């Protein structure tokens, strides 16, 4: 199933968090927090202003981004968890 976000919305896949600490200890699933980092899978056409002008999105497919812990709507696509959020809820793009 394919989903194309509308307007200024972005479809994300969460990046799995580390299962071990830097010291080598394993973190149990019950102690893990949901990661606030994801990979952009699809992007809408952009934000439409009151005058009818559309602003192109700043993120593109494949970008690794940080987002707010409680932002967006979680959905299941083909048995996998995905998140749809507004571009305004993206805090930054991670670069290596």
N, C-alpha and C positions, 0 to 999 in steps of 0.2 A: 504494500500500500504506500502511495506517495502522498505527501502533504505539502502544499505550497502556502506559506504564511502570507497573510494579507497586510497591506500598508506597512507600518513600521514594526512588524513582529518578526521574530527570529526563532527558528527551530534549532534546539541544541541537544547534544548527547553529552551526558555527564562524563567527566574523566574520573576513572576509578582512583581512589586514594591509596596511599601506600599501606601495605599490610605489615610492615616492620618499621620500627623506629631507627634512627641513625645509629643507635647503640646495638641494634640487632634483636631487640625484643619484638615479639609478634603482638599485634594489636587484635584483640577479639572483635568479631562483628558487632557485638553489643556495645562496644566502647567507641566505635567509629562514628563520625559525623558525616552527613551527606556533603560531598564536595561541592564547593561553590565555583567550580571551574568546568568549562565545557568546550566542545568542538562545535562550530557552526555547521549545520547540515543544510539549511535553506534560509533564504532571506527574502522578505517581502519587497515590494516596489519602492517603499520609502514613505516618509511622513508627508501628508498633504496639509498645506497651510490653509488659512481661511480664504485667501485670495485664489485658491485653486492650484497654486504652484506646488510641485512635489520636490522634496529634498531627498537626494539619493542616500541610501544607508552608508554608514561608515565602515561596517563590517562586511566581510564576504565569506563565501563558503570555504571551509577549511581553517578559518581563524580559530585560535585558542583564546577564549575569553574568560574573564572573571565576572560573576554576577552576584547579586544580593542573595543571601541565604534563603529568604522566604519569598522571593519574587517568582513570577511566572505561574503557569498552569501545567501540572504533570499529566501526561497522557501515555497510553500504551499503543505502540505501533508494531505489529507483527511480533508481539510478545516482549518487546523491549521498551524500557522506560525512556521517554523523551520529555523535553520541556519546551513550551512556547512562551516567550517573554517579549516584552516591548524593548526596542533598541535602547530606550532611555534607562532601562534597568541594568544594562551592561555597564560595569564599572571600568573596564579596561581590556585591552588586547595584550596577551602575553607574547613576548618575543624572546627568542633564545639567543 
